[in-house]
Amino acid sequence: MLRHIDEAVLDLFDRLDRRVTPVSTILAETFRSLNVCWRMRGGCRMETPLDGP
């Protein structure tokens, strides 16, 4: 498990060195996923903790 954490930390610092922040990466993945949903189903509904039970 420690090796996995080391790799994750090294990846984070590598991204920071290249000026790629985790926020921009998360947003890119979110938009990519939504785009796939729109193409396949004509839309998506994202569940959030604010939606309630």
Buried (B, 14 or more C-beta within 10 A) or exposed (E): EEEEEEEEEEEEEEBEEEEEEEEEEEEEEEEEEEEEEEEEEEEEEEEEEEEEE
